[in-house]
């Protein structure tokens, strides 16, 4: 904003709604602990069976 690249309104919209307007990062959902634990348990079992 200080460099004149965005308006005060754009800055305020970004500031009050971050990260909604963040286009620099990609957000991903993290699996639940239960699902993660089940996957790890299954992979460990699969390795033991080989």
ModelCIF file with pLDDT and N, C-alpha, C, O atoms, coordinates in Angstrom:
data_MODEL
#
_entry.id   MODEL 
#
_entity.id                         1 
_entity.type                       polymer 
_entity.pdbx_number_of_molecules   1 
#
_entity_poly.entity_id                      1 
_entity_poly.type                           'polypeptide(L)' 
_entity_poly.nstd_linkage                   no 
_entity_poly.nstd_monomer                   no 
_entity_poly.pdbx_seq_one_letter_code       
;(UNK)(UNK)(UNK)(UNK)(UNK)(UNK)(UNK)(UNK)(UNK)(UNK)(UNK)(UNK)(UNK)(UNK)(UNK)(UNK)
(UNK)(UNK)(UNK)(UNK)(UNK)(UNK)(UNK)(UNK)(UNK)(UNK)(UNK)(UNK)(UNK)(UNK)(UNK)(UNK)
(UNK)(UNK)(UNK)(UNK)(UNK)(UNK)(UNK)(UNK)(UNK)(UNK)(UNK)(UNK)(UNK)(UNK)(UNK)(UNK)
(UNK)(UNK)
;
_entity_poly.pdbx_seq_one_letter_code_can   XXXXXXXXXXXXXXXXXXXXXXXXXXXXXXXXXXXXXXXXXXXXXXXXXX 
_entity_poly.pdbx_strand_id                 A 
#
loop_
_entity_poly_seq.entity_id 
_entity_poly_seq.num 
_entity_poly_seq.mon_id 
_entity_poly_seq.hetero 
1 1  UNK n 
1 2  UNK n 
1 3  UNK n 
1 4  UNK n 
1 5  UNK n 
1 6  UNK n 
1 7  UNK n 
1 8  UNK n 
1 9  UNK n 
1 10 UNK n 
1 11 UNK n 
1 12 UNK n 
1 13 UNK n 
1 14 UNK n 
1 15 UNK n 
1 16 UNK n 
1 17 UNK n 
1 18 UNK n 
1 19 UNK n 
1 20 UNK n 
1 21 UNK n 
1 22 UNK n 
1 23 UNK n 
1 24 UNK n 
1 25 UNK n 
1 26 UNK n 
1 27 UNK n 
1 28 UNK n 
1 29 UNK n 
1 30 UNK n 
1 31 UNK n 
1 32 UNK n 
1 33 UNK n 
1 34 UNK n 
1 35 UNK n 
1 36 UNK n 
1 37 UNK n 
1 38 UNK n 
1 39 UNK n 
1 40 UNK n 
1 41 UNK n 
1 42 UNK n 
1 43 UNK n 
1 44 UNK n 
1 45 UNK n 
1 46 UNK n 
1 47 UNK n 
1 48 UNK n 
1 49 UNK n 
1 50 UNK n 
#
_struct_asym.id          A 
_struct_asym.entity_id   1 
#
loop_
_ma_qa_metric.id 
_ma_qa_metric.mode 
_ma_qa_metric.name 
_ma_qa_metric.software_group_id 
_ma_qa_metric.type 
1 global pLDDT . pLDDT 
2 local  pLDDT . pLDDT 
#
_ma_qa_metric_global.metric_id      1 
_ma_qa_metric_global.metric_value   82.52 
_ma_qa_metric_global.model_id       1 
_ma_qa_metric_global.ordinal_id     1 
#
loop_
_ma_qa_metric_local.label_asym_id 
_ma_qa_metric_local.label_comp_id 
_ma_qa_metric_local.label_seq_id 
_ma_qa_metric_local.metric_id 
_ma_qa_metric_local.metric_value 
_ma_qa_metric_local.model_id 
_ma_qa_metric_local.ordinal_id 
A UNK 1  2 68.00 1 1  
A UNK 2  2 74.00 1 2  
A UNK 3  2 81.00 1 3  
A UNK 4  2 80.00 1 4  
A UNK 5  2 88.00 1 5  
A UNK 6  2 88.00 1 6  
A UNK 7  2 92.00 1 7  
A UNK 8  2 90.00 1 8  
A UNK 9  2 90.00 1 9  
A UNK 10 2 87.00 1 10 
A UNK 11 2 87.00 1 11 
A UNK 12 2 88.00 1 12 
A UNK 13 2 83.00 1 13 
A UNK 14 2 79.00 1 14 
A UNK 15 2 81.00 1 15 
A UNK 16 2 82.00 1 16 
A UNK 17 2 80.00 1 17 
A UNK 18 2 77.00 1 18 
A UNK 19 2 71.00 1 19 
A UNK 20 2 70.00 1 20 
A UNK 21 2 65.00 1 21 
A UNK 22 2 68.00 1 22 
A UNK 23 2 69.00 1 23 
A UNK 24 2 73.00 1 24 
A UNK 25 2 71.00 1 25 
A UNK 26 2 71.00 1 26 
A UNK 27 2 68.00 1 27 
A UNK 28 2 74.00 1 28 
A UNK 29 2 81.00 1 29 
A UNK 30 2 81.00 1 30 
A UNK 31 2 83.00 1 31 
A UNK 32 2 91.00 1 32 
A UNK 33 2 92.00 1 33 
A UNK 34 2 93.00 1 34 
A UNK 35 2 92.00 1 35 
A UNK 36 2 92.00 1 36 
A UNK 37 2 92.00 1 37 
A UNK 38 2 94.00 1 38 
A UNK 39 2 92.00 1 39 
A UNK 40 2 92.00 1 40 
A UNK 41 2 93.00 1 41 
A UNK 42 2 93.00 1 42 
A UNK 43 2 92.00 1 43 
A UNK 44 2 91.00 1 44 
A UNK 45 2 88.00 1 45 
A UNK 46 2 87.00 1 46 
A UNK 47 2 85.00 1 47 
A UNK 48 2 82.00 1 48 
A UNK 49 2 79.00 1 49 
A UNK 50 2 66.00 1 50 
#
loop_
_atom_site.group_PDB 
_atom_site.id 
_atom_site.type_symbol 
_atom_site.label_atom_id 
_atom_site.label_alt_id 
_atom_site.label_comp_id 
_atom_site.label_asym_id 
_atom_site.label_entity_id 
_atom_site.label_seq_id 
_atom_site.pdbx_PDB_ins_code 
_atom_site.Cartn_x 
_atom_site.Cartn_y 
_atom_site.Cartn_z 
_atom_site.occupancy 
_atom_site.B_iso_or_equiv 
_atom_site.pdbx_formal_charge 
_atom_site.auth_seq_id 
_atom_site.auth_comp_id 
_atom_site.auth_asym_id 
_atom_site.auth_atom_id 
_atom_site.pdbx_PDB_model_num 
ATOM 1   N N  . UNK A 1 1  ? 0.828   -1.174  0.000  1.00 68.00 ? 1  UNK A N  1 
ATOM 2   C CA . UNK A 1 1  ? 0.000   0.000   0.000  1.00 68.00 ? 1  UNK A CA 1 
ATOM 3   C C  . UNK A 1 1  ? 0.887   1.258   0.000  1.00 68.00 ? 1  UNK A C  1 
ATOM 4   O O  . UNK A 1 1  ? 0.601   2.217   -0.717 1.00 68.00 ? 1  UNK A O  1 
ATOM 5   N N  . UNK A 1 2  ? 1.945   1.253   0.792  1.00 74.00 ? 2  UNK A N  1 
ATOM 6   C CA . UNK A 1 2  ? 2.816   2.426   0.857  1.00 74.00 ? 2  UNK A CA 1 
ATOM 7   C C  . UNK A 1 2  ? 3.498   2.708   -0.479 1.00 74.00 ? 2  UNK A C  1 
ATOM 8   O O  . UNK A 1 2  ? 3.816   3.857   -0.786 1.00 74.00 ? 2  UNK A O  1 
ATOM 9   N N  . UNK A 1 3  ? 3.721   1.670   -1.266 1.00 81.00 ? 3  UNK A N  1 
ATOM 10  C CA . UNK A 1 3  ? 4.368   1.845   -2.568 1.00 81.00 ? 3  UNK A CA 1 
ATOM 11  C C  . UNK A 1 3  ? 3.372   2.285   -3.638 1.00 81.00 ? 3  UNK A C  1 
ATOM 12  O O  . UNK A 1 3  ? 3.763   2.552   -4.774 1.00 81.00 ? 3  UNK A O  1 
ATOM 13  N N  . UNK A 1 4  ? 2.092   2.362   -3.285 1.00 80.00 ? 4  UNK A N  1 
ATOM 14  C CA . UNK A 1 4  ? 1.079   2.792   -4.238 1.00 80.00 ? 4  UNK A CA 1 
ATOM 15  C C  . UNK A 1 4  ? 0.588   1.695   -5.153 1.00 80.00 ? 4  UNK A C  1 
ATOM 16  O O  . UNK A 1 4  ? -0.071  1.976   -6.155 1.00 80.00 ? 4  UNK A O  1 
ATOM 17  N N  . UNK A 1 5  ? 0.895   0.447   -4.829 1.00 88.00 ? 5  UNK A N  1 
ATOM 18  C CA . UNK A 1 5  ? 0.495   -0.675  -5.686 1.00 88.00 ? 5  UNK A CA 1 
ATOM 19  C C  . UNK A 1 5  ? -0.945  -1.112  -5.450 1.00 88.00 ? 5  UNK A C  1 
ATOM 20  O O  . UNK A 1 5  ? -1.579  -1.659  -6.352 1.00 88.00 ? 5  UNK A O  1 
ATOM 21  N N  . UNK A 1 6  ? -1.473  -0.876  -4.241 1.00 88.00 ? 6  UNK A N  1 
ATOM 22  C CA . UNK A 1 6  ? -2.862  -1.211  -3.941 1.00 88.00 ? 6  UNK A CA 1 
ATOM 23  C C  . UNK A 1 6  ? -3.502  -0.044  -3.194 1.00 88.00 ? 6  UNK A C  1 
ATOM 24  O O  . UNK A 1 6  ? -2.809  0.795   -2.620 1.00 88.00 ? 6  UNK A O  1 
ATOM 25  N N  . UNK A 1 7  ? -4.824  -0.005  -3.210 1.00 92.00 ? 7  UNK A N  1 
ATOM 26  C CA . UNK A 1 7  ? -5.537  1.068   -2.510 1.00 92.00 ? 7  UNK A CA 1 
ATOM 27  C C  . UNK A 1 7  ? -5.718  0.711   -1.038 1.00 92.00 ? 7  UNK A C  1 
ATOM 28  O O  . UNK A 1 7  ? -5.526  -0.438  -0.641 1.00 92.00 ? 7  UNK A O  1 
ATOM 29  N N  . UNK A 1 8  ? -6.081  1.685   -0.250 1.00 90.00 ? 8  UNK A N  1 
ATOM 30  C CA . UNK A 1 8  ? -6.362  1.460   1.170  1.00 90.00 ? 8  UNK A CA 1 
ATOM 31  C C  . UNK A 1 8  ? -7.511  0.473   1.324  1.00 90.00 ? 8  UNK A C  1 
ATOM 32  O O  . UNK A 1 8  ? -7.486  -0.367  2.224  1.00 90.00 ? 8  UNK A O  1 
ATOM 33  N N  . UNK A 1 9  ? -8.521  0.563   0.456  1.00 90.00 ? 9  UNK A N  1 
ATOM 34  C CA . UNK A 1 9  ? -9.663  -0.361  0.525  1.00 90.00 ? 9  UNK A CA 1 
ATOM 35  C C  . UNK A 1 9  ? -9.216  -1.797  0.233  1.00 90.00 ? 9  UNK A C  1 
ATOM 36  O O  . UNK A 1 9  ? -9.633  -2.731  0.919  1.00 90.00 ? 9  UNK A O  1 
ATOM 37  N N  . UNK A 1 10 ? -8.377  -1.967  -0.774 1.00 87.00 ? 10 UNK A N  1 
ATOM 38  C CA . UNK A 1 10 ? -7.867  -3.310  -1.090 1.00 87.00 ? 10 UNK A CA 1 
ATOM 39  C C  . UNK A 1 10 ? -7.037  -3.857  0.060  1.00 87.00 ? 10 UNK A C  1 
ATOM 40  O O  . UNK A 1 10 ? -7.137  -5.036  0.401  1.00 87.00 ? 10 UNK A O  1 
ATOM 41  N N  . UNK A 1 11 ? -6.220  -3.000  0.656  1.00 87.00 ? 11 UNK A N  1 
ATOM 42  C CA . UNK A 1 11 ? -5.397  -3.426  1.787  1.00 87.00 ? 11 UNK A CA 1 
ATOM 43  C C  . UNK A 1 11 ? -6.269  -3.855  2.960  1.00 87.00 ? 11 UNK A C  1 
ATOM 44  O O  . UNK A 1 11 ? -6.035  -4.901  3.566  1.00 87.00 ? 11 UNK A O  1 
ATOM 45  N N  . UNK A 1 12 ? -7.282  -3.037  3.281  1.00 88.00 ? 12 UNK A N  1 
ATOM 46  C CA . UNK A 1 12 ? -8.170  -3.376  4.397  1.00 88.00 ? 12 UNK A CA 1 
ATOM 47  C C  . UNK A 1 12 ? -8.919  -4.676  4.131  1.00 88.00 ? 12 UNK A C  1 
ATOM 48  O O  . UNK A 1 12 ? -9.084  -5.488  5.041  1.00 88.00 ? 12 UNK A O  1 
ATOM 49  N N  . UNK A 1 13 ? -9.374  -4.883  2.899  1.00 83.00 ? 13 UNK A N  1 
ATOM 50  C CA . UNK A 1 13 ? -10.081 -6.124  2.557  1.00 83.00 ? 13 UNK A CA 1 
ATOM 51  C C  . UNK A 1 13 ? -9.148  -7.315  2.762  1.00 83.00 ? 13 UNK A C  1 
ATOM 52  O O  . UNK A 1 13 ? -9.554  -8.335  3.318  1.00 83.00 ? 13 UNK A O  1 
ATOM 53  N N  . UNK A 1 14 ? -7.899  -7.185  2.313  1.00 79.00 ? 14 UNK A N  1 
ATOM 54  C CA . UNK A 1 14 ? -6.927  -8.264  2.495  1.00 79.00 ? 14 UNK A CA 1 
ATOM 55  C C  . UNK A 1 14 ? -6.641  -8.482  3.979  1.00 79.00 ? 14 UNK A C  1 
ATOM 56  O O  . UNK A 1 14 ? -6.614  -9.616  4.458  1.00 79.00 ? 14 UNK A O  1 
ATOM 57  N N  . UNK A 1 15 ? -6.428  -7.383  4.696  1.00 81.00 ? 15 UNK A N  1 
ATOM 58  C CA . UNK A 1 15 ? -6.044  -7.470  6.106  1.00 81.00 ? 15 UNK A CA 1 
ATOM 59  C C  . UNK A 1 15 ? -7.116  -8.144  6.946  1.00 81.00 ? 15 UNK A C  1 
ATOM 60  O O  . UNK A 1 15 ? -6.796  -8.950  7.820  1.00 81.00 ? 15 UNK A O  1 
ATOM 61  N N  . UNK A 1 16 ? -8.376  -7.832  6.700  1.00 82.00 ? 16 UNK A N  1 
ATOM 62  C CA . UNK A 1 16 ? -9.454  -8.378  7.521  1.00 82.00 ? 16 UNK A CA 1 
ATOM 63  C C  . UNK A 1 16 ? -9.931  -9.752  7.062  1.00 82.00 ? 16 UNK A C  1 
ATOM 64  O O  . UNK A 1 16 ? -10.682 -10.414 7.779  1.00 82.00 ? 16 UNK A O  1 
ATOM 65  N N  . UNK A 1 17 ? -9.510  -10.185 5.891  1.00 80.00 ? 17 UNK A N  1 
ATOM 66  C CA . UNK A 1 17 ? -9.974  -11.470 5.368  1.00 80.00 ? 17 UNK A CA 1 
ATOM 67  C C  . UNK A 1 17 ? -8.855  -12.455 5.089  1.00 80.00 ? 17 UNK A C  1 
ATOM 68  O O  . UNK A 1 17 ? -9.103  -13.531 4.545  1.00 80.00 ? 17 UNK A O  1 
ATOM 69  N N  . UNK A 1 18 ? -7.604  -12.102 5.460  1.00 77.00 ? 18 UNK A N  1 
ATOM 70  C CA . UNK A 1 18 ? -6.489  -13.017 5.234  1.00 77.00 ? 18 UNK A CA 1 
ATOM 71  C C  . UNK A 1 18 ? -6.766  -14.315 5.959  1.00 77.00 ? 18 UNK A C  1 
ATOM 72  O O  . UNK A 1 18 ? -7.236  -14.222 7.094  1.00 77.00 ? 18 UNK A O  1 
ATOM 73  N N  . UNK A 1 19 ? -6.539  -15.492 5.459  1.00 71.00 ? 19 UNK A N  1 
ATOM 74  C CA . UNK A 1 19 ? -5.876  -15.835 4.206  1.00 71.00 ? 19 UNK A CA 1 
ATOM 75  C C  . UNK A 1 19 ? -6.826  -16.032 3.023  1.00 71.00 ? 19 UNK A C  1 
ATOM 76  O O  . UNK A 1 19 ? -6.415  -16.557 1.988  1.00 71.00 ? 19 UNK A O  1 
ATOM 77  N N  . UNK A 1 20 ? -8.070  -15.625 3.157  1.00 70.00 ? 20 UNK A N  1 
ATOM 78  C CA . UNK A 1 20 ? -9.054  -15.822 2.085  1.00 70.00 ? 20 UNK A CA 1 
ATOM 79  C C  . UNK A 1 20 ? -8.557  -15.277 0.749  1.00 70.00 ? 20 UNK A C  1 
ATOM 80  O O  . UNK A 1 20 ? -8.771  -15.898 -0.292 1.00 70.00 ? 20 UNK A O  1 
ATOM 81  N N  . UNK A 1 21 ? -7.896  -14.125 0.773  1.00 65.00 ? 21 UNK A N  1 
ATOM 82  C CA . UNK A 1 21 ? -7.429  -13.509 -0.472 1.00 65.00 ? 21 UNK A CA 1 
ATOM 83  C C  . UNK A 1 21 ? -5.962  -13.797 -0.776 1.00 65.00 ? 21 UNK A C  1 
ATOM 84  O O  . UNK A 1 21 ? -5.394  -13.204 -1.692 1.00 65.00 ? 21 UNK A O  1 
ATOM 85  N N  . UNK A 1 22 ? -5.350  -14.691 -0.026 1.00 68.00 ? 22 UNK A N  1 
ATOM 86  C CA . UNK A 1 22 ? -3.949  -15.032 -0.261 1.00 68.00 ? 22 UNK A CA 1 
ATOM 87  C C  . UNK A 1 22 ? -3.856  -15.947 -1.465 1.00 68.00 ? 22 UNK A C  1 
ATOM 88  O O  . UNK A 1 22 ? -4.365  -17.068 -1.437 1.00 68.00 ? 22 UNK A O  1 
ATOM 89  N N  . UNK A 1 23 ? -3.221  -15.486 -2.507 1.00 69.00 ? 23 UNK A N  1 
ATOM 90  C CA . UNK A 1 23 ? -3.084  -16.288 -3.729 1.00 69.00 ? 23 UNK A CA 1 
ATOM 91  C C  . UNK A 1 23 ? -1.671  -16.816 -3.892 1.00 69.00 ? 23 UNK A C  1 
ATOM 92  O O  . UNK A 1 23 ? -1.361  -17.437 -4.909 1.00 69.00 ? 23 UNK A O  1 
ATOM 93  N N  . UNK A 1 24 ? -0.808  -16.584 -2.911 1.00 73.00 ? 24 UNK A N  1 
ATOM 94  C CA . UNK A 1 24 ? 0.579   -17.012 -3.037 1.00 73.00 ? 24 UNK A CA 1 
ATOM 95  C C  . UNK A 1 24 ? 0.810   -18.419 -2.506 1.00 73.00 ? 24 UNK A C  1 
ATOM 96  O O  . UNK A 1 24 ? 1.828   -19.037 -2.817 1.00 73.00 ? 24 UNK A O  1 
ATOM 97  N N  . UNK A 1 25 ? -0.111  -18.928 -1.718 1.00 71.00 ? 25 UNK A N  1 
ATOM 98  C CA . UNK A 1 25 ? 0.064   -20.256 -1.138 1.00 71.00 ? 25 UNK A CA 1 
ATOM 99  C C  . UNK A 1 25 ? -1.116  -21.135 -1.509 1.00 71.00 ? 25 UNK A C  1 
ATOM 100 O O  . UNK A 1 25 ? -2.208  -20.649 -1.802 1.00 71.00 ? 25 UNK A O  1 
ATOM 101 N N  . UNK A 1 26 ? -0.879  -22.413 -1.491 1.00 71.00 ? 26 UNK A N  1 
ATOM 102 C CA . UNK A 1 26 ? -1.959  -23.374 -1.713 1.00 71.00 ? 26 UNK A CA 1 
ATOM 103 C C  . UNK A 1 26 ? -2.264  -24.033 -0.382 1.00 71.00 ? 26 UNK A C  1 
ATOM 104 O O  . UNK A 1 26 ? -1.364  -24.477 0.331  1.00 71.00 ? 26 UNK A O  1 
ATOM 105 N N  . UNK A 1 27 ? -3.526  -24.088 -0.063 1.00 68.00 ? 27 UNK A N  1 
ATOM 106 C CA . UNK A 1 27 ? -3.949  -24.666 1.197  1.00 68.00 ? 27 UNK A CA 1 
ATOM 107 C C  . UNK A 1 27 ? -4.506  -26.058 0.942  1.00 68.00 ? 27 UNK A C  1 
ATOM 108 O O  . UNK A 1 27 ? -5.228  -26.280 -0.030 1.00 68.00 ? 27 UNK A O  1 
ATOM 109 N N  . UNK A 1 28 ? -4.171  -26.977 1.810  1.00 74.00 ? 28 UNK A N  1 
ATOM 110 C CA . UNK A 1 28 ? -4.648  -28.343 1.680  1.00 74.00 ? 28 UNK A CA 1 
ATOM 111 C C  . UNK A 1 28 ? -5.258  -28.782 3.004  1.00 74.00 ? 28 UNK A C  1 
ATOM 112 O O  . UNK A 1 28 ? -4.840  -28.350 4.078  1.00 74.00 ? 28 UNK A O  1 
ATOM 113 N N  . UNK A 1 29 ? -6.240  -29.638 2.901  1.00 81.00 ? 29 UNK A N  1 
ATOM 114 C CA . UNK A 1 29 ? -6.846  -30.178 4.107  1.00 81.00 ? 29 UNK A CA 1 
ATOM 115 C C  . UNK A 1 29 ? -5.965  -31.308 4.625  1.00 81.00 ? 29 UNK A C  1 
ATOM 116 O O  . UNK A 1 29 ? -5.419  -32.097 3.853  1.00 81.00 ? 29 UNK A O  1 
ATOM 117 N N  . UNK A 1 30 ? -5.842  -31.367 5.919  1.00 81.00 ? 30 UNK A N  1 
ATOM 118 C CA . UNK A 1 30 ? -5.051  -32.398 6.571  1.00 81.00 ? 30 UNK A CA 1 
ATOM 119 C C  . UNK A 1 30 ? -5.990  -33.527 6.968  1.00 81.00 ? 30 UNK A C  1 
ATOM 120 O O  . UNK A 1 30 ? -7.065  -33.271 7.511  1.00 81.00 ? 30 UNK A O  1 
ATOM 121 N N  . UNK A 1 31 ? -5.599  -34.786 6.703  1.00 83.00 ? 31 UNK A N  1 
ATOM 122 C CA . UNK A 1 31 ? -6.477  -35.890 7.108  1.00 83.00 ? 31 UNK A CA 1 
ATOM 123 C C  . UNK A 1 31 ? -6.610  -35.945 8.629  1.00 83.00 ? 31 UNK A C  1 
ATOM 124 O O  . UNK A 1 31 ? -5.731  -35.492 9.362  1.00 83.00 ? 31 UNK A O  1 
ATOM 125 N N  . UNK A 1 32 ? -7.705  -36.498 9.076  1.00 91.00 ? 32 UNK A N  1 
ATOM 126 C CA . UNK A 1 32 ? -7.931  -36.618 10.513 1.00 91.00 ? 32 UNK A CA 1 
ATOM 127 C C  . UNK A 1 32 ? -6.882  -37.528 11.132 1.00 91.00 ? 32 UNK A C  1 
ATOM 128 O O  . UNK A 1 32 ? -6.257  -38.333 10.442 1.00 91.00 ? 32 UNK A O  1 
ATOM 129 N N  . UNK A 1 33 ? -6.699  -37.393 12.427 1.00 92.00 ? 33 UNK A N  1 
ATOM 130 C CA . UNK A 1 33 ? -5.735  -38.238 13.143 1.00 92.00 ? 33 UNK A CA 1 
ATOM 131 C C  . UNK A 1 33 ? -6.121  -39.704 13.007 1.00 92.00 ? 33 UNK A C  1 
ATOM 132 O O  . UNK A 1 33 ? -5.254  -40.562 12.843 1.00 92.00 ? 33 UNK A O  1 
ATOM 133 N N  . UNK A 1 34 ? -7.405  -39.992 13.073 1.00 93.00 ? 34 UNK A N  1 
ATOM 134 C CA . UNK A 1 34 ? -7.861  -41.378 12.970 1.00 93.00 ? 34 UNK A CA 1 
ATOM 135 C C  . UNK A 1 34 ? -7.508  -41.970 11.600 1.00 93.00 ? 34 UNK A C  1 
ATOM 136 O O  . UNK A 1 34 ? -7.024  -43.099 11.515 1.00 93.00 ? 34 UNK A O  1 
ATOM 137 N N  . UNK A 1 35 ? -7.750  -41.209 10.541 1.00 92.00 ? 35 UNK A N  1 
ATOM 138 C CA . UNK A 1 35 ? -7.432  -41.695 9.201  1.00 92.00 ? 35 UNK A CA 1 
ATOM 139 C C  . UNK A 1 35 ? -5.929  -41.868 9.037  1.00 92.00 ? 35 UNK A C  1 
ATOM 140 O O  . UNK A 1 35 ? -5.470  -42.873 8.494  1.00 92.00 ? 35 UNK A O  1 
ATOM 141 N N  . UNK A 1 36 ? -5.167  -40.891 9.504  1.00 92.00 ? 36 UNK A N  1 
ATOM 142 C CA . UNK A 1 36 ? -3.719  -40.970 9.417  1.00 92.00 ? 36 UNK A CA 1 
ATOM 143 C C  . UNK A 1 36 ? -3.192  -42.196 10.159 1.00 92.00 ? 36 UNK A C  1 
ATOM 144 O O  . UNK A 1 36 ? -2.353  -42.927 9.632  1.00 92.00 ? 36 UNK A O  1 
ATOM 145 N N  . UNK A 1 37 ? -3.677  -42.423 11.374 1.00 92.00 ? 37 UNK A N  1 
ATOM 146 C CA . UNK A 1 37 ? -3.256  -43.586 12.161 1.00 92.00 ? 37 UNK A CA 1 
ATOM 147 C C  . UNK A 1 37 ? -3.609  -44.886 11.457 1.00 92.00 ? 37 UNK A C  1 
ATOM 148 O O  . UNK A 1 37 ? -2.813  -45.825 11.458 1.00 92.00 ? 37 UNK A O  1 
ATOM 149 N N  . UNK A 1 38 ? -4.796  -44.954 10.854 1.00 94.00 ? 38 UNK A N  1 
ATOM 150 C CA . UNK A 1 38 ? -5.226  -46.163 10.151 1.00 94.00 ? 38 UNK A CA 1 
ATOM 151 C C  . UNK A 1 38 ? -4.335  -46.428 8.937  1.00 94.00 ? 38 UNK A C  1 
ATOM 152 O O  . UNK A 1 38 ? -3.968  -47.573 8.673  1.00 94.00 ? 38 UNK A O  1 
ATOM 153 N N  . UNK A 1 39 ? -3.992  -45.388 8.210  1.00 92.00 ? 39 UNK A N  1 
ATOM 154 C CA . UNK A 1 39 ? -3.120  -45.557 7.041  1.00 92.00 ? 39 UNK A CA 1 
ATOM 155 C C  . UNK A 1 39 ? -1.736  -46.045 7.456  1.00 92.00 ? 39 UNK A C  1 
ATOM 156 O O  . UNK A 1 39 ? -1.179  -46.944 6.827  1.00 92.00 ? 39 UNK A O  1 
ATOM 157 N N  . UNK A 1 40 ? -1.183  -45.458 8.509  1.00 92.00 ? 40 UNK A N  1 
ATOM 158 C CA . UNK A 1 40 ? 0.138   -45.868 8.985  1.00 92.00 ? 40 UNK A CA 1 
ATOM 159 C C  . UNK A 1 40 ? 0.105   -47.317 9.458  1.00 92.00 ? 40 UNK A C  1 
ATOM 160 O O  . UNK A 1 40 ? 1.018   -48.091 9.170  1.00 92.00 ? 40 UNK A O  1 
ATOM 161 N N  . UNK A 1 41 ? -0.941  -47.676 10.178 1.00 93.00 ? 41 UNK A N  1 
ATOM 162 C CA . UNK A 1 41 ? -1.076  -49.055 10.664 1.00 93.00 ? 41 UNK A CA 1 
ATOM 163 C C  . UNK A 1 41 ? -1.157  -50.030 9.488  1.00 93.00 ? 41 UNK A C  1 
ATOM 164 O O  . UNK A 1 41 ? -0.537  -51.094 9.513  1.00 93.00 ? 41 UNK A O  1 
ATOM 165 N N  . UNK A 1 42 ? -1.922  -49.662 8.458  1.00 93.00 ? 42 UNK A N  1 
ATOM 166 C CA . UNK A 1 42 ? -2.045  -50.519 7.287  1.00 93.00 ? 42 UNK A CA 1 
ATOM 167 C C  . UNK A 1 42 ? -0.729  -50.659 6.541  1.00 93.00 ? 42 UNK A C  1 
ATOM 168 O O  . UNK A 1 42 ? -0.383  -51.748 6.083  1.00 93.00 ? 42 UNK A O  1 
ATOM 169 N N  . UNK A 1 43 ? 0.003   -49.564 6.418  1.00 92.00 ? 43 UNK A N  1 
ATOM 170 C CA . UNK A 1 43 ? 1.294   -49.630 5.722  1.00 92.00 ? 43 UNK A CA 1 
ATOM 171 C C  . UNK A 1 43 ? 2.306   -50.469 6.496  1.00 92.00 ? 43 UNK A C  1 
ATOM 172 O O  . UNK A 1 43 ? 3.075   -51.226 5.904  1.00 92.00 ? 43 UNK A O  1 
ATOM 173 N N  . UNK A 1 44 ? 2.302   -50.332 7.815  1.00 91.00 ? 44 UNK A N  1 
ATOM 174 C CA . UNK A 1 44 ? 3.224   -51.134 8.643  1.00 91.00 ? 44 UNK A CA 1 
ATOM 175 C C  . UNK A 1 44 ? 2.894   -52.610 8.515  1.00 91.00 ? 44 UNK A C  1 
ATOM 176 O O  . UNK A 1 44 ? 3.793   -53.445 8.416  1.00 91.00 ? 44 UNK A O  1 
ATOM 177 N N  . UNK A 1 45 ? 1.597   -52.937 8.517  1.00 88.00 ? 45 UNK A N  1 
ATOM 178 C CA . UNK A 1 45 ? 1.163   -54.334 8.379  1.00 88.00 ? 45 UNK A CA 1 
ATOM 179 C C  . UNK A 1 45 ? 1.573   -54.881 7.015  1.00 88.00 ? 45 UNK A C  1 
ATOM 180 O O  . UNK A 1 45 ? 2.017   -56.023 6.903  1.00 88.00 ? 45 UNK A O  1 
ATOM 181 N N  . UNK A 1 46 ? 1.424   -54.067 5.996  1.00 87.00 ? 46 UNK A N  1 
ATOM 182 C CA . UNK A 1 46 ? 1.770   -54.484 4.631  1.00 87.00 ? 46 UNK A CA 1 
ATOM 183 C C  . UNK A 1 46 ? 3.265   -54.773 4.544  1.00 87.00 ? 46 UNK A C  1 
ATOM 184 O O  . UNK A 1 46 ? 3.661   -55.726 3.874  1.00 87.00 ? 46 UNK A O  1 
ATOM 185 N N  . UNK A 1 47 ? 4.097   -53.981 5.198  1.00 85.00 ? 47 UNK A N  1 
ATOM 186 C CA . UNK A 1 47 ? 5.549   -54.202 5.158  1.00 85.00 ? 47 UNK A CA 1 
ATOM 187 C C  . UNK A 1 47 ? 5.918   -55.483 5.881  1.00 85.00 ? 47 UNK A C  1 
ATOM 188 O O  . UNK A 1 47 ? 6.834   -56.188 5.457  1.00 85.00 ? 47 UNK A O  1 
ATOM 189 N N  . UNK A 1 48 ? 5.212   -55.801 6.982  1.00 82.00 ? 48 UNK A N  1 
ATOM 190 C CA . UNK A 1 48 ? 5.504   -57.024 7.747  1.00 82.00 ? 48 UNK A CA 1 
ATOM 191 C C  . UNK A 1 48 ? 5.118   -58.270 6.946  1.00 82.00 ? 48 UNK A C  1 
ATOM 192 O O  . UNK A 1 48 ? 5.756   -59.314 7.073  1.00 82.00 ? 48 UNK A O  1 
ATOM 193 N N  . UNK A 1 49 ? 4.074   -58.158 6.123  1.00 79.00 ? 49 UNK A N  1 
ATOM 194 C CA . UNK A 1 49 ? 3.587   -59.306 5.366  1.00 79.00 ? 49 UNK A CA 1 
ATOM 195 C C  . UNK A 1 49 ? 4.511   -59.674 4.207  1.00 79.00 ? 49 UNK A C  1 
ATOM 196 O O  . UNK A 1 49 ? 4.386   -60.767 3.655  1.00 79.00 ? 49 UNK A O  1 
ATOM 197 N N  . UNK A 1 50 ? 5.417   -58.806 3.834  1.00 66.00 ? 50 UNK A N  1 
ATOM 198 C CA . UNK A 1 50 ? 6.299   -59.082 2.675  1.00 66.00 ? 50 UNK A CA 1 
ATOM 199 C C  . UNK A 1 50 ? 7.476   -59.910 3.038  1.00 66.00 ? 50 UNK A C  1 
ATOM 200 O O  . UNK A 1 50 ? 8.301   -60.221 2.179  1.00 66.00 ? 50 UNK A O  1 
#
